Amino acid sequence: MERARASFPARWEAGGVLVVEVVGEFDGVAATELCGLLARMTGTGQRLFVVDFGGAGRCEPGGVRQFVRTSLDAEALPDEGFLAVVASPATRPALHAEGAGRLAGGLHDTVTDAIEACWASAPEELGEPAS
């Protein structure tokens, strides 16, 4: 039986935050796809990101490790943005074990908390988040 491919539906939230959901199995292939998506969006000028693992069915350690390492490397570059991560009770152990809490935006329980972390990090030139 072929495994279902991960998907990454995204939506804009107030204050210019792009929320990307992880739906399905998260492995190395999914990590490559997600990191590519985030890199492309950064190339368009997007700087505030939330990645929500609440819909991930399972997170393979190798995929999570790849995602965290790539994200940490990107954060070290100038003007590469700010990333906060949302974990569900099911995905938190893998995300925590692989160091997602070390990302600039940290590891959160809710999308709202992650968005607020993005707003708190936003440079003044981005303006105040819409209310």
NORPE-V476382 format. One line per field, one symbol per residue. phi: phi as a letter, one per 40 degrees, with the letter a starting at -180 (. if undefined). burial: # if it has 16 or more other C-alpha atoms within 10 Angstrom, else .. A space follows every 50 residues. Layout:
BEGIN
phi = ???
burial = ???
END
This chain:
BEGIN
phi = .cccccbbcbacbdggcccbcbbhcbbccccccccccccccccchcbbbb bbcccccabcdcccdcccccccccccccfchbbbbbbcdccddcccccgc cccdcgbbcbcdccccccdccccdccgcccb
burial = .....###......##############.##.###..##..#...##### ######..##############.##....#########..##.##..### #.######..#.#######..#......#..
END
